[in-house]
């Protein structure tokens, strides 16, 4: 059976057990596919790469949310009123005024 491997570097579970940090380093900052009986079992991803991936995912989710809301009605506010509400701990209502 064939499997897609989405990594340039692969290692066995045995290699990972013997030298975990060396296995991660072998990826040069990219993921390492960990194989179990010659099948991808999981991907070992360095912390910096994982953090960048999570940041990118969050950006994509925010973009989708913005696109979803781009045609929603808008509310005109005066920045001074908004700051006053925030500073006083009062939430800004949909009617454009502090409740």
GUTOR-412564 format. One record per atom (N, C-alpha, C, O): x, y negated, z. Coordinates in pm, 1 decimal, padded with zeros to 6 digits, m for minus. Example, Ala and Ser with C-alpha at 12.3 -4.5 7.8 and 13.67 -1.06 7.14 Angstrom:
% GUTOR-412564
<r xx="01319.0" yy="00569.0" zz="00780.0"/>
<r xx="01230.0" yy="00450.0" zz="00780.0"/>
<r xx="01320.0" yy="00330.0" zz="00780.0"/>
<r xx="01423.6" yy="00331.9" zz="00846.5"/>
<r xx="01285.0" yy="00225.0" zz="00708.0"/>
<r xx="01367.0" yy="00106.0" zz="00714.0"/>
<r xx="01290.0" yy="m00003.0" zz="00787.0"/>
<r xx="01340.9" yy="m00113.8" zz="00803.9"/>
//
This chain:
% GUTOR-412564
<r xx="00084.4" yy="00117.8" zz="00000.0"/>
<r xx="00000.0" yy="00000.0" zz="00000.0"/>
<r xx="00089.2" yy="m00124.4" zz="00000.0"/>
<r xx="00189.8" yy="m00128.6" zz="00070.9"/>
<r xx="00052.9" yy="m00225.1" zz="m00078.8"/>
<r xx="00131.7" yy="m00346.9" zz="m00084.6"/>
<r xx="00074.2" yy="m00452.4" zz="00009.1"/>
<r xx="m00045.5" yy="m00454.1" zz="00037.8"/>
<r xx="00162.2" yy="m00540.1" zz="00056.0"/>
<r xx="00122.7" yy="m00646.5" zz="00147.6"/>
<r xx="00189.7" yy="m00776.2" zz="00105.3"/>
<r xx="00304.9" yy="m00776.3" zz="00061.9"/>
<r xx="00118.0" yy="m00885.1" zz="00117.9"/>
<r xx="00178.8" yy="m01016.1" zz="00095.4"/>
<r xx="00257.6" yy="m01054.6" zz="00218.6"/>
<r xx="00210.1" yy="m01040.5" zz="00331.3"/>
<r xx="00377.9" yy="m01103.0" zz="00196.4"/>
<r xx="00460.1" yy="m01152.7" zz="00305.9"/>
<r xx="00480.0" yy="m01301.4" zz="00280.6"/>
<r xx="00540.6" yy="m01340.6" zz="00180.8"/>
<r xx="00429.4" yy="m01382.9" zz="00370.3"/>
<r xx="00430.4" yy="m01527.3" zz="00353.0"/>
<r xx="00549.7" yy="m01591.5" zz="00423.9"/>
<r xx="00536.1" yy="m01693.4" zz="00491.7"/>
<r xx="00665.2" yy="m01530.6" zz="00406.9"/>
<r xx="00787.0" yy="m01578.7" zz="00469.6"/>
<r xx="00905.7" yy="m01536.3" zz="00385.2"/>
<r xx="00903.4" yy="m01430.3" zz="00322.6"/>
<r xx="01009.5" yy="m01618.8" zz="00383.4"/>
<r xx="01130.6" yy="m01585.8" zz="00308.6"/>
<r xx="01218.8" yy="m01486.5" zz="00384.6"/>
<r xx="01302.5" yy="m01418.9" zz="00324.8"/>
<r xx="01199.8" yy="m01478.0" zz="00515.1"/>
<r xx="01283.3" yy="m01392.5" zz="00599.3"/>
<r xx="01194.7" yy="m01291.0" zz="00670.1"/>
<r xx="01087.6" yy="m01324.9" zz="00720.5"/>
<r xx="01240.0" yy="m01166.9" zz="00673.2"/>
<r xx="01166.6" yy="m01061.4" zz="00743.5"/>
<r xx="01259.9" yy="m00992.6" zz="00842.2"/>
<r xx="01381.7" yy="m00991.4" zz="00824.1"/>
<r xx="01201.6" yy="m00935.9" zz="00945.7"/>
<r xx="01277.1" yy="m00858.5" zz="01045.0"/>
<r xx="01183.8" yy="m00752.8" zz="01101.6"/>
<r xx="01061.6" yy="m00766.9" zz="01096.7"/>
<r xx="01241.6" yy="m00648.6" zz="01154.2"/>
<r xx="01161.5" yy="m00543.6" zz="01215.8"/>
<r xx="01134.6" yy="m00579.5" zz="01362.1"/>
<r xx="01200.7" yy="m00665.8" zz="01419.8"/>
<r xx="01038.4" yy="m00512.5" zz="01418.9"/>
<r xx="01010.3" yy="m00531.3" zz="01561.6"/>
<r xx="01133.1" yy="m00490.7" zz="01643.9"/>
<r xx="01163.9" yy="m00553.2" zz="01745.4"/>
<r xx="01202.4" yy="m00385.9" zz="01599.6"/>
<r xx="01323.0" yy="m00341.8" zz="01670.8"/>
<r xx="01428.5" yy="m00452.0" zz="01672.1"/>
<r xx="01492.0" yy="m00476.1" zz="01774.7"/>
<r xx="01447.5" yy="m00519.6" zz="01557.6"/>
<r xx="01544.5" yy="m00629.6" zz="01551.1"/>
<r xx="01502.7" yy="m00743.5" zz="01643.1"/>
<r xx="01585.9" yy="m00803.9" zz="01710.6"/>
<r xx="01372.9" yy="m00772.0" zz="01645.0"/>
<r xx="01321.3" yy="m00878.0" zz="01733.0"/>
<r xx="01346.6" yy="m00844.2" zz="01879.1"/>
<r xx="01385.9" yy="m00931.3" zz="01956.7"/>
<r xx="01324.5" yy="m00718.7" zz="01917.6"/>
<r xx="01348.4" yy="m00676.4" zz="02056.4"/>
<r xx="01496.4" yy="m00687.7" zz="02095.0"/>
<r xx="01529.6" yy="m00728.5" zz="02206.3"/>
<r xx="01584.4" yy="m00651.0" zz="02001.8"/>
<r xx="01728.2" yy="m00653.1" zz="02029.7"/>
<r xx="01781.8" yy="m00794.6" zz="02045.6"/>
<r xx="01864.3" yy="m00820.6" zz="02133.1"/>
<r xx="01734.7" yy="m00886.5" zz="01960.7"/>
<r xx="01789.5" yy="m01021.5" zz="01961.5"/>
<r xx="01680.3" yy="m01121.5" zz="01922.0"/>
<r xx="01677.8" yy="m01168.0" zz="01808.1"/>
<r xx="01590.1" yy="m01154.8" zz="02015.3"/>
<r xx="01477.7" yy="m01242.1" zz="01980.5"/>
<r xx="01520.5" yy="m01378.8" zz="01927.8"/>
<r xx="01467.3" yy="m01424.7" zz="01826.7"/>
<r xx="01613.9" yy="m01443.6" zz="01993.2"/>
<r xx="01654.8" yy="m01577.8" zz="01951.1"/>
<r xx="01730.6" yy="m01573.3" zz="01817.9"/>
<r xx="01717.6" yy="m01664.2" zz="01735.9"/>
<r xx="01808.1" yy="m01469.7" zz="01797.1"/>
<r xx="01878.3" yy="m01453.5" zz="01669.6"/>
<r xx="01780.9" yy="m01430.9" zz="01555.0"/>
<r xx="01801.6" yy="m01479.1" zz="01443.7"/>
<r xx="01674.6" yy="m01356.9" zz="01583.9"/>
<r xx="01571.8" yy="m01332.2" zz="01481.9"/>
<r xx="01502.6" yy="m01461.6" zz="01444.0"/>
<r xx="01480.2" yy="m01488.5" zz="01325.9"/>
<r xx="01468.7" yy="m01542.1" zz="01544.4"/>
<r xx="01406.2" yy="m01672.0" zz="01517.0"/>
<r xx="01503.0" yy="m01760.6" zz="01439.0"/>
<r xx="01462.8" yy="m01826.2" zz="01342.9"/>
<r xx="01628.6" yy="m01763.2" zz="01478.8"/>
<r xx="01729.3" yy="m01846.7" zz="01413.3"/>
<r xx="01751.4" yy="m01804.9" zz="01268.3"/>
<r xx="01786.5" yy="m01888.1" zz="01184.5"/>
<r xx="01731.2" yy="m01677.6" zz="01238.2"/>
<r xx="01751.7" yy="m01628.4" zz="01101.4"/>
<r xx="01656.9" yy="m01696.5" zz="01002.9"/>
<r xx="01685.6" yy="m01702.5" zz="00883.3"/>
<r xx="01546.3" yy="m01746.9" zz="01051.7"/>
<r xx="01451.1" yy="m01815.9" zz="00965.8"/>
<r xx="01492.9" yy="m01957.0" zz="00930.9"/>
<r xx="01432.4" yy="m02019.3" zz="00843.7"/>
<r xx="01594.9" yy="m02008.7" zz="00996.8"/>
<r xx="01642.5" yy="m02143.1" zz="00967.1"/>
<r xx="01537.1" yy="m02250.3" zz="00987.5"/>
<r xx="01533.3" yy="m02348.5" zz="00913.4"/>
<r xx="01451.6" yy="m02232.6" zz="01087.3"/>
<r xx="01346.9" yy="m02330.6" zz="01115.4"/>
<r xx="01212.6" yy="m02294.0" zz="01054.9"/>
<r xx="01110.8" yy="m02355.0" zz="01087.7"/>
<r xx="01211.8" yy="m02194.8" zz="00966.8"/>
<r xx="01086.7" yy="m02147.5" zz="00907.8"/>
<r xx="01044.3" yy="m02017.9" zz="00976.7"/>
<r xx="01116.6" yy="m01963.9" zz="01060.4"/>
<r xx="00927.1" yy="m01970.0" zz="00940.4"/>
<r xx="00874.2" yy="m01848.9" zz="01002.6"/>
<r xx="00954.3" yy="m01725.3" zz="00959.6"/>
<r xx="01019.3" yy="m01723.1" zz="00855.1"/>
<r xx="00946.4" yy="m01624.1" zz="01044.1"/>
<r xx="01005.5" yy="m01493.6" zz="01014.0"/>
<r xx="00892.5" yy="m01391.6" zz="01023.0"/>
<r xx="00824.4" yy="m01382.2" zz="01125.1"/>
<r xx="00873.3" yy="m01315.9" zz="00916.4"/>
<r xx="00771.8" yy="m01209.9" zz="00918.5"/>
<r xx="00828.2" yy="m01091.7" zz="00996.1"/>
<r xx="00937.7" yy="m01043.3" zz="00967.5"/>
<r xx="00752.1" yy="m01046.5" zz="01094.3"/>
<r xx="00793.7" yy="m00931.4" zz="01174.4"/>
<r xx="00717.4" yy="m00810.2" zz="01123.3"/>
<r xx="00594.3" yy="m00808.3" zz="01121.5"/>
<r xx="00792.8" yy="m00709.4" zz="01081.8"/>
<r xx="00733.1" yy="m00590.5" zz="01022.0"/>
<r xx="00724.8" yy="m00476.5" zz="01122.4"/>
<r xx="00814.4" yy="m00456.7" zz="01204.5"/>
<r xx="00616.1" yy="m00403.1" zz="01113.7"/>
<r xx="00597.7" yy="m00280.8" zz="01190.2"/>
<r xx="00568.9" yy="m00171.5" zz="01088.8"/>
<r xx="00465.5" yy="m00174.0" zz="01022.0"/>
<r xx="00659.5" yy="m00075.7" zz="01077.0"/>
<r xx="00648.7" yy="00030.6" zz="00977.1"/>
<r xx="00632.5" yy="m00027.3" zz="00836.2"/>
<r xx="00549.1" yy="00016.8" zz="00757.1"/>
<r xx="00715.2" yy="m00126.8" zz="00809.0"/>
<r xx="00720.9" yy="m00194.0" zz="00678.7"/>
<r xx="00593.2" yy="m00268.6" zz="00640.7"/>
<r xx="00570.5" yy="m00296.4" zz="00522.9"/>
<r xx="00511.4" yy="m00300.4" zz="00737.5"/>
<r xx="00392.3" yy="m00382.4" zz="00714.4"/>
<r xx="00402.1" yy="m00505.8" zz="00802.7"/>
<r xx="00444.4" yy="m00495.3" zz="00917.8"/>
<r xx="00363.5" yy="m00624.0" zz="00751.2"/>
<r xx="00367.7" yy="m00744.1" zz="00835.1"/>
<r xx="00275.1" yy="m00727.8" zz="00957.1"/>
<r xx="00155.5" yy="m00701.7" zz="00943.6"/>
<r xx="00333.7" yy="m00743.9" zz="01074.7"/>
<r xx="00255.5" yy="m00733.9" zz="01198.4"/>
<r xx="00218.3" yy="m00872.5" zz="01249.3"/>
<r xx="00106.4" yy="m00895.0" zz="01295.6"/>
<r xx="00313.8" yy="m00965.5" zz="01240.1"/>
<r xx="00289.2" yy="m01104.5" zz="01279.8"/>
<r xx="00403.0" yy="m01190.6" zz="01228.6"/>
<r xx="00502.1" yy="m01140.7" zz="01175.3"/>
<r xx="00386.7" yy="m01320.5" zz="01245.9"/>
<r xx="00490.2" yy="m01415.4" zz="01205.0"/>
<r xx="00545.8" yy="m01482.7" zz="01330.0"/>
<r xx="00470.9" yy="m01529.0" zz="01416.0"/>
<r xx="00675.5" yy="m01487.1" zz="01338.0"/>
<r xx="00744.7" yy="m01553.4" zz="01447.4"/>
<r xx="00778.6" yy="m01694.1" zz="01398.2"/>
<r xx="00854.0" yy="m01711.2" zz="01302.4"/>
<r xx="00721.7" yy="m01793.9" zz="01465.0"/>
<r xx="00734.9" yy="m01932.1" zz="01419.9"/>
<r xx="00806.4" yy="m02013.7" zz="01527.1"/>
<r xx="00763.2" yy="m02013.6" zz="01642.3"/>
<r xx="00915.2" yy="m02083.7" zz="01492.0"/>
<r xx="00983.8" yy="m02167.8" zz="01590.2"/>
<r xx="00890.2" yy="m02276.9" zz="01644.9"/>
<r xx="00797.0" yy="m02319.1" zz="01576.5"/>
<r xx="00915.2" yy="m02321.0" zz="01765.7"/>
<r xx="00828.9" yy="m02417.8" zz="01833.2"/>
<r xx="00810.6" yy="m02546.0" zz="01751.6"/>
<r xx="00698.3" yy="m02594.5" zz="01738.2"/>
<r xx="00918.6" yy="m02601.2" zz="01697.0"/>
<r xx="00907.5" yy="m02726.0" zz="01618.8"/>
<r xx="00819.3" yy="m02706.6" zz="01496.0"/>
<r xx="00739.3" yy="m02793.8" zz="01462.0"/>
<r xx="00833.8" yy="m02593.5" zz="01430.4"/>
<r xx="00752.5" yy="m02564.3" zz="01312.2"/>
<r xx="00606.4" yy="m02547.6" zz="01351.5"/>
<r xx="00517.0" yy="m02596.5" zz="01282.4"/>
<r xx="00582.3" yy="m02478.5" zz="01462.6"/>
<r xx="00445.5" yy="m02459.2" zz="01510.8"/>
<r xx="00381.3" yy="m02593.3" zz="01547.8"/>
<r xx="00265.2" yy="m02617.6" zz="01515.1"/>
<r xx="00456.5" yy="m02679.8" zz="01615.4"/>
<r xx="00405.0" yy="m02811.9" zz="01652.6"/>
<r xx="00370.5" yy="m02893.6" zz="01528.0"/>
<r xx="00266.9" yy="m02959.9" zz="01523.5"/>
<r xx="00457.8" yy="m02888.5" zz="01426.9"/>
<r xx="00430.5" yy="m02960.1" zz="01301.7"/>
<r xx="00306.7" yy="m02903.9" zz="01233.2"/>
<r xx="00226.8" yy="m02978.9" zz="01177.3"/>
<r xx="00291.0" yy="m02773.2" zz="01237.6"/>
<r xx="00174.4" yy="m02707.6" zz="01178.9"/>
<r xx="00046.4" yy="m02750.6" zz="01250.2"/>
<r xx="m00054.2" yy="m02780.4" zz="01185.7"/>
<r xx="00050.5" yy="m02753.7" zz="01382.7"/>
<r xx="m00066.9" yy="m02795.4" zz="01459.3"/>
<r xx="m00100.4" yy="m02943.2" zz="01434.8"/>
<r xx="m00217.6" yy="m02979.6" zz="01425.6"/>
<r xx="00002.7" yy="m03028.1" zz="01424.3"/>
<r xx="m00020.3" yy="m03169.9" zz="01394.1"/>
<r xx="m00083.5" yy="m03186.1" zz="01256.2"/>
<r xx="m00175.4" yy="m03266.1" zz="01238.7"/>
<r xx="m00034.7" yy="m03110.9" zz="01159.3"/>
<r xx="m00091.0" yy="m03117.5" zz="01023.3"/>
<r xx="m00235.4" yy="m03068.3" zz="01023.1"/>
<r xx="m00320.9" yy="m03128.2" zz="00957.8"/>
<r xx="m00263.0" yy="m02962.2" zz="01093.9"/>
<r xx="m00399.3" yy="m02910.0" zz="01103.0"/>
<r xx="m00492.0" yy="m03013.1" zz="01166.2"/>
<r xx="m00604.1" yy="m03032.9" zz="01119.4"/>
<r xx="m00445.8" yy="m03078.6" zz="01271.9"/>
<r xx="m00525.4" yy="m03182.9" zz="01336.5"/>
<r xx="m00552.0" yy="m03297.9" zz="01239.0"/>
<r xx="m00663.1" yy="m03350.6" zz="01233.4"/>
<r xx="m00449.7" yy="m03336.5" zz="01162.3"/>
<r xx="m00467.9" yy="m03442.5" zz="01062.1"/>
<r xx="m00573.6" yy="m03403.4" zz="00960.3"/>
<r xx="m00658.7" yy="m03485.0" zz="00925.1"/>
<r xx="m00569.4" yy="m03280.0" zz="00912.8"/>
<r xx="m00667.6" yy="m03233.8" zz="00814.4"/>
<r xx="m00808.5" yy="m03232.3" zz="00872.1"/>
<r xx="m00904.6" yy="m03265.3" zz="00802.7"/>
<r xx="m00820.8" yy="m03194.0" zz="00999.0"/>
<r xx="m00952.3" yy="m03195.0" zz="01064.5"/>
<r xx="m01004.4" yy="m03337.4" zz="01078.4"/>
<r xx="m01123.3" yy="m03362.3" zz="01058.4"/>
<r xx="m00916.3" yy="m03431.1" zz="01112.6"/>
<r xx="m00957.6" yy="m03571.1" zz="01124.8"/>
<r xx="m00996.7" yy="m03629.8" zz="00988.9"/>
<r xx="m01091.8" yy="m03707.4" zz="00980.0"/>
<r xx="m00924.1" yy="m03593.1" zz="00883.8"/>
<r xx="m00958.9" yy="m03638.8" zz="00749.0"/>
<r xx="m01097.5" yy="m03587.4" zz="00711.4"/>
<r xx="m01178.9" yy="m03662.3" zz="00657.5"/>
<r xx="m01124.5" yy="m03460.6" zz="00739.5"/>
<r xx="m01255.9" yy="m03403.5" zz="00708.5"/>
<r xx="m01365.0" yy="m03475.7" zz="00786.1"/>
<r xx="m01472.0" yy="m03502.6" zz="00731.5"/>
<r xx="m01339.5" yy="m03507.4" zz="00912.9"/>
<r xx="m01436.4" yy="m03579.0" zz="00995.1"/>
<r xx="m01461.6" yy="m03719.2" zz="00939.7"/>
<r xx="m01575.9" yy="m03764.6" zz="00935.2"/>
<r xx="m01355.5" yy="m03787.2" zz="00897.9"/>
<r xx="m01369.9" yy="m03921.4" zz="00839.2"/>
<r xx="m01452.7" yy="m03916.1" zz="00711.8"/>
<r xx="m01540.4" yy="m03999.8" zz="00690.7"/>
<r xx="m01425.1" yy="m03818.4" zz="00627.3"/>
<r xx="m01500.8" yy="m03805.3" zz="00502.4"/>
<r xx="m01647.7" yy="m03775.2" zz="00530.8"/>
<r xx="m01736.9" yy="m03824.3" zz="00461.5"/>
<r xx="m01671.4" yy="m03694.3" zz="00633.2"/>
<r xx="m01808.6" yy="m03659.9" zz="00671.5"/>
<r xx="m01884.9" yy="m03784.1" zz="00718.8"/>
<r xx="m02005.2" yy="m03796.4" zz="00696.1"/>
<r xx="m01814.4" yy="m03874.6" zz="00784.0"/>
<r xx="m01878.5" yy="m03992.4" zz="00843.1"/>
<r xx="m01866.3" yy="m04120.2" zz="00759.9"/>
<r xx="m01917.9" yy="m04224.3" zz="00800.5"/>
<r xx="m01799.3" yy="m04114.8" zz="00644.7"/>
<r xx="m01771.4" yy="m04237.6" zz="00572.1"/>
<r xx="m01896.0" yy="m04310.6" zz="00523.4"/>
<r xx="m01889.2" yy="m04431.2" zz="00499.6"/>
<r xx="m02008.7" yy="m04243.2" zz="00507.8"/>
<r xx="m02131.8" yy="m04308.1" zz="00463.2"/>
<r xx="m02230.3" yy="m04333.1" zz="00577.3"/>
<r xx="m02343.7" yy="m04374.6" zz="00553.4"/>
<r xx="m02187.6" yy="m04308.2" zz="00700.3"/>
<r xx="m02273.0" yy="m04336.6" zz="00816.3"/>
<r xx="m02292.9" yy="m04487.1" zz="00828.9"/>
<r xx="m02208.8" yy="m04565.3" zz="00784.4"/>
<r xx="m02404.9" yy="m04527.9" zz="00889.9"/>
<r xx="m02425.5" yy="m04671.9" zz="00909.8"/>
<r xx="m02317.2" yy="m04729.5" zz="01001.8"/>
<r xx="m02264.4" yy="m04661.2" zz="01089.6"/>
<r xx="m02286.8" yy="m04855.5" zz="00978.7"/>
<r xx="m02185.2" yy="m04921.0" zz="01059.9"/>
<r xx="m02250.8" yy="m05015.8" zz="01159.2"/>
<r xx="m02366.1" yy="m05055.7" zz="01142.9"/>
<r xx="m02175.8" yy="m05050.3" zz="01261.0"/>
<r xx="m02223.0" yy="m05142.1" zz="01364.2"/>
<r xx="m02122.6" yy="m05256.2" zz="01371.7"/>
<r xx="m02002.8" yy="m05233.5" zz="01388.8"/>
<r xx="m02171.8" yy="m05378.2" zz="01358.8"/>
<r xx="m02082.8" yy="m05493.0" zz="01372.5"/>
<r xx="m02062.5" yy="m05521.9" zz="01520.4"/>
<r xx="m02158.1" yy="m05526.7" zz="01597.8"/>
<r xx="m01936.0" yy="m05541.0" zz="01558.6"/>
<r xx="m01904.1" yy="m05571.6" zz="01697.8"/>
<r xx="m01803.4" yy="m05685.4" zz="01701.8"/>
<r xx="m01724.8" yy="m05704.7" zz="01609.0"/>
<r xx="m01807.6" yy="m05758.2" zz="01808.5"/>
<r xx="m01704.5" yy="m05858.9" zz="01834.6"/>
<r xx="m01597.6" yy="m05790.7" zz="01919.0"/>
<r xx="m01629.2" yy="m05728.5" zz="02020.5"/>
<r xx="m01474.8" yy="m05801.2" zz="01879.2"/>
<r xx="m01366.4" yy="m05732.4" zz="01947.8"/>
<r xx="m01357.6" yy="m05771.7" zz="02095.0"/>
<r xx="m01326.1" yy="m05687.9" zz="02179.5"/>
<r xx="m01384.9" yy="m05896.4" zz="02126.2"/>
<r xx="m01379.3" yy="m05940.2" zz="02266.3"/>
<r xx="m01486.1" yy="m05869.9" zz="02350.3"/>
<r xx="m01460.6" yy="m05831.5" zz="02464.4"/>
<r xx="m01606.5" yy="m05853.1" zz="02293.0"/>
<r xx="m01713.2" yy="m05781.2" zz="02364.0"/>
<r xx="m01675.4" yy="m05635.2" zz="02385.1"/>
<r xx="m01699.6" yy="m05579.2" zz="02492.0"/>
<r xx="m01617.3" yy="m05574.9" zz="02285.1"/>
<r xx="m01576.9" yy="m05434.9" zz="02294.7"/>
<r xx="m01469.3" yy="m05417.5" zz="02401.0"/>
<r xx="m01475.1" yy="m05324.6" zz="02481.6"/>
<r xx="m01371.5" yy="m05507.0" zz="02400.9"/>
<r xx="m01264.7" yy="m05500.5" zz="02501.5"/>
<r xx="m01321.3" yy="m05519.7" zz="02641.7"/>
<r xx="m01279.7" yy="m05451.7" zz="02735.5"/>
<r xx="m01416.6" yy="m05612.6" zz="02656.5"/>
<r xx="m01477.5" yy="m05637.7" zz="02787.2"/>
<r xx="m01550.5" yy="m05513.1" zz="02836.9"/>
<r xx="m01542.0" yy="m05478.7" zz="02954.8"/>
<r xx="m01622.0" yy="m05445.8" zz="02747.1"/>
<r xx="m01693.5" yy="m05323.1" zz="02786.1"/>
<r xx="m01595.7" yy="m05213.5" zz="02827.9"/>
<r xx="m01616.0" yy="m05145.7" zz="02928.7"/>
<r xx="m01489.7" yy="m05197.1" zz="02749.3"/>
<r xx="m01391.7" yy="m05093.0" zz="02780.2"/>
<r xx="m01323.1" yy="m05121.9" zz="02912.9"/>
<r xx="m01305.7" yy="m05032.2" zz="02995.4"/>
<r xx="m01284.7" yy="m05246.4" zz="02933.0"/>
<r xx="m01214.4" yy="m05283.6" zz="03055.7"/>
<r xx="m01304.2" yy="m05271.3" zz="03178.5"/>
<r xx="m01256.2" yy="m05245.1" zz="03288.8"/>
<r xx="m01433.2" yy="m05290.0" zz="03159.0"/>
<r xx="m01524.3" yy="m05280.3" zz="03273.3"/>
<r xx="m01570.5" yy="m05137.1" zz="03296.8"/>
<r xx="m01641.8" yy="m05109.5" zz="03393.2"/>
<r xx="m01529.8" yy="m05045.6" zz="03208.2"/>
<r xx="m01566.7" yy="m04905.2" zz="03225.2"/>
<r xx="m01706.0" yy="m04873.1" zz="03175.5"/>
<r xx="m01757.7" yy="m04764.9" zz="03203.3"/>
<r xx="m01767.3" yy="m04963.8" zz="03103.2"/>
<r xx="m01901.4" yy="m04941.4" zz="03050.1"/>
<r xx="m01887.2" yy="m04892.0" zz="02906.5"/>
<r xx="m01809.7" yy="m04947.7" zz="02828.8"/>
<r xx="m01961.8" yy="m04787.6" zz="02871.4"/>
<r xx="m01953.3" yy="m04737.7" zz="02733.8"/>
<r xx="m02031.3" yy="m04829.6" zz="02640.5"/>
<r xx="m02134.7" yy="m04886.1" zz="02676.2"/>
<r xx="m01978.2" yy="m04841.7" zz="02521.5"/>
<r xx="m02037.2" yy="m04929.3" zz="02421.1"/>
<r xx="m02151.6" yy="m04856.2" zz="02355.1"/>
<r xx="m02130.5" yy="m04749.2" zz="02297.9"/>
<r xx="m02271.7" yy="m04909.7" zz="02360.7"/>
<r xx="m02391.0" yy="m04842.8" zz="02307.9"/>
<r xx="m02407.7" yy="m04856.7" zz="02158.7"/>
<r xx="m02339.3" yy="m04937.2" zz="02095.5"/>
<r xx="m02498.9" yy="m04778.3" zz="02101.1"/>
<r xx="m02527.0" yy="m04783.5" zz="01958.2"/>
<r xx="m02592.2" yy="m04914.3" zz="01916.5"/>
<r xx="m02591.6" yy="m04948.3" zz="01798.2"/>
<r xx="m02648.6" yy="m04988.6" zz="02012.0"/>
<r xx="m02713.7" yy="m05114.5" zz="01977.7"/>
<r xx="m02613.8" yy="m05230.8" zz="01968.4"/>
<r xx="m02653.5" yy="m05344.8" zz="01944.6"/>
<r xx="m02485.3" yy="m05202.1" zz="01986.9"/>
<r xx="m02385.0" yy="m05305.5" zz="01973.1"/>
<r xx="m02363.1" yy="m05386.3" zz="02099.3"/>
<r xx="m02288.6" yy="m05484.2" zz="02097.0"/>
<r xx="m02425.8" yy="m05348.3" zz="02208.9"/>
<r xx="m02410.7" yy="m05421.0" zz="02335.8"/>
<r xx="m02381.0" yy="m05322.2" zz="02446.8"/>
<r xx="m02419.1" yy="m05205.3" zz="02439.8"/>
<r xx="m02313.5" yy="m05369.8" zz="02547.5"/>
<r xx="m02293.9" yy="m05285.3" zz="02664.6"/>
<r xx="m02429.8" yy="m05265.6" zz="02729.9"/>
<r xx="m02505.6" yy="m05361.3" zz="02745.4"/>
<r xx="m02460.6" yy="m05144.8" zz="02767.7"/>
<r xx="m02592.1" yy="m05118.3" zz="02829.7"/>
<r xx="m02604.7" yy="m05186.5" zz="02965.7"/>
<r xx="m02708.2" yy="m05174.8" zz="03031.3"/>
//
